[in-house]
Amino acid sequence: MTETTVGIGGAAESTDMVLNIGPQHPSTHGVLRLRLVLDGERVQQAEPVIGYMHRGAEKLFEARDYRQIIMLANRHDWLSAFSNELGVVLAVERMLGMEVPERAVWTRTLLAELNRVLNHLMFLGSYPLELGGITPIFYSFREREDLQHVMEEISGGRMHYMFNRVGGLKEDLPAGWLGRVRAVVAEVRSRMDVYDRLVLGNEIFRGRTRGVGVLSPEAVHAFGVSGPIARASGVDFDLRRDEPYLAYGELQDVLEVVTRSEGDCLARFECLLDQTHNSLDLADACLDRLQELPQGPINQRLPKVLKAPEGHTYAWTENPLGLNGYYLVSKGEKTPYRLKLRSASYNNIQALTVLLPGTLVADMVAILGSLFFVVGDIDK
């Protein structure tokens, strides 16, 4: 039990100061609110206040059929839309016991890795911006635009792709698309040294992030933190390696699970950067395999009304920001009886309660930005 003494006027010297960061604040990535108790310039307590963006997605799942819920799923983490869709269709396919055509499996893996690069590039550009470095965001958006072109060409969507379907993908690949993707991947890879030189080589950036906001492995396990943030603290866990799905079981020689032991802001950024390099390698491996595969179907024919059999299942994927899980309960109808979403950002952001106390207010923004979260993914 902690007590906070708040005063005004002459008695303020012996009282605590309560500061609200947000819910509308440049450093909060959206409508997140942080309630800080300060002693001078040092944070004593921190409480993330969430729910300002809550859309009730889990309840809306119950009123939509298995084709329509894909639209709801790809919006909570708007930087990882393809990966969000993927978890839903994998859960429904598991309930149906459905085998997906091989071309769909490899294409899904390729698109998931391209989506991972798109997600990481946003944070590789925006995190230095929050620390005062404006240049990297222009580079990251140049790379993102090149990737967005090929994603938009295949799906028709820029942020919300809506390309997954139960049983495969919406439609076959456009003629020559694989070659255009290979060219874009090579182009993006050739420019990635910008972040090594411009950001990691910057002494101000390193000074603001090294040794700041150290997250212990014990806290990672206690809060259920996952993804690059957990791996930066030495927790060596990645579903793509440890519980392979899609085509990751055949990509183990290319897949590299990037870890660090320091657990600070710099380690989290380095994990994100190294993982981006590896995702580009995985994309190339998928392109090689897709060019070898013979022509064939990319989805399964479905009945006009799709009903999942009665039962329940849990499908989780290694989303760009961490573990993303869907617990699906079916009563044999065309809509889910219950669909519970386990989002990465929701768990990751809870670690602020132990990360921020004891730090300076000036370091608060550095720590907050290094958790690489999306507010819609917190509030759902």
Protein Blocks (a to p, Z undefined) as FASTA:
>chain_A
ZZddddehjllmmpccdddedjbdfklopacddddddehjacfbdcddehjlogolmmmm
mmccfklmmmmmmmmmmmlmmmmmmmmmmmmmmmnopacdfklmmmmmmmmmmmmmmmmm
mmmmmmmmmnopaklmmmmmmmmmmmmmmmmmmnopaklnolacghiafbdcdehklmmm
mmmmmmmmmmmmmmmmmmmmpmklmmmmgopaiacfklmmmnopghjllmmnopacdfkl
mmcghjlmmmmmmpccdddfkopaklmmmmmmmmmmmmmmmmmmmmmmmmmpccddfbdc
ddfbdcddedddddddddfkbccddddddehiabdfbdcdddfklmmmmmmmmmmgopaf
klmmmmmmmnopafklmnZZ
